[in-house]
Amino acid sequence: MIRERAAATLHGVLVLLVGLLALGFLVYALVTQAFGDSPGILITESILILAVGFVLLGVFVVNPNEGRVLQFFGDYVGTVKTPGLRWANPFYTKKRISLRVRNFESTKLKVNDLEGNPIEIAAVVVWRVVDTAEAVFEVDDYQNFVKVQTEAAVRNLATSYKYDAHEDDQMSLRGNTAAVADHMKKEIQERLSKAGVEVLEARISHLAYAPEIAQAMLQRQQAGAIIAARQRIVEGAVGMVEMALGMLSQREILELDNERKAAMVSNLLVVLCGERSTQPIINTGTIYQ
């Protein structure tokens, strides 16, 4: 693999000043001697003017957060990252590569999750080029490579997790966003490392069930929420009943046989677990009548 290395260049301002001074002097000398009788000197000065002008073609500008990849007839010479005016061999080709931080948002992909349910998923990836040689020479088009490999990684990620977990110890796309984002970043980085690209951040930007099953899955989620709520209510009601019976026995307020305890437990559970408010009935006799 071709690795990035620094290219040896000169300060462009110095070369430009010296070249312009030499060019101005040669042009002045050519004009003053244009009507002389020494054609050989005129030809020499013309050649020198062309040579100085050609040397000045090697001056180029490097912007901040930018790199210039230098090649000499197909051979990789090096990369220039020092911002400012620089000079290199005029025969070098100088390709501009941006080193700025960029982001890419994938399209909404329709894939199946771990349970086979069709879902829609999209991701945002923040990235930048860190090795210009790999970005230019190892892949055909590094920007398109980032796009294709990101979408491939998102598809593979979606098939590794369930959309929604029904148990607390299960990983899911909706319930474990931080862990899923870390997994996505690592997988995308593995795919893009050969292109000289560093992934700074990756996260899911869109997640939903596919339209054809969205309504059914919504009902399933609602049913699961109702069951979970009922379970919590029953656990609390049982605890309150246990506490009530224990306090009655501890303080010796009332002695109840098993049958009456069962009736009391039934009544308390109805009151505590019922969806509607209960209608009290006052017993004017004894507890056995």
ABEGO torsion letter per residue (X at the ends): XBBBBBBBBBBAAAAAAAAAAAAAAAAAAAAAAAABABAAAAAAAAAAAAAAAAAAAABBBBBBGBBBBBBBGGBBAEBBABBEBBBBBAABBBBBBBABBBBBBBBBBBBBBAAGBBBBBBBBBBBBBABAAAAAAABABAAAAAAAAAAAAAAAAAAABBABBABAABBBAAABAAAAAAAAAAAAAAAAAAAGBBBABBBBABBBBBAAAAAAAAAAAAAAAAAAAAAAAAAAAAAAAAAAAAAAAAAGABBBBAAAAAAAAAAAAAAAABABBBBBBBBABBAAX
